[in-house]
Amino acid sequence: MDDLTALARHQLDDARASAHGRSAHLFLHDGPLRQTVIALTSGASLDEHNTPPAASLQVLHGRIRLTMKSGDQDMIAGQVGPIPHERHGLEALEDCAVLLTAVTAVRATSS
């Protein structure tokens, strides 16, 4: 079992030491399921990117902004929500750590 609080703290330390203000650690990889702790220092961002078939974001520490054409969404520590099915980016409104849960493939159902 992984300790999310310890993982978030460690990734925040790594992000603060990074020239880009970012750090990430994939700690669970089971078939199409991925869980990653991502840390960003205040003002750092992840550029716009595509969404996997299914994903959620839980803010473990700090405040973030999901940026999307349909409208930005701010989230604070303790909140969790789905990642919209559109290109999006992520901005750190303050030092933050998030848990990204993603499903990279969906099995087709037969009729």
Steps between C-alpha positions, in 0.01 A plus 500: 500500500616850420465799733351783289596765754865390492496471118354851467756644740787329316378615158457857627860495626613374158292765318652776715847373408416478127575784258154446346313489834348159424536142615299183442510142620298215347447271799228266375496338157251217465394423143328815370481657849757764595532705818751782513582765758586826326642803682532854367641812663292817498477635145624179335277329247447200278436598139175411329472128428243234404289312750515121536172307465427550871680701768452680829703751694516528879674800654717377788659835586457860385287651224493429127322619188395264222508709182261408217325666206164433666606694811761476771436310823676579828544226759638498854647234730245231578305536176478227239334504161503355150731642238286627211519326164674788325852637470600663826793635697582534868625808686620517859337792678728416795739213574286192443492124469230303320411136452428421136308177445479405134366211297700486177282252311138393512399152396236499227174340602337248270132529416 
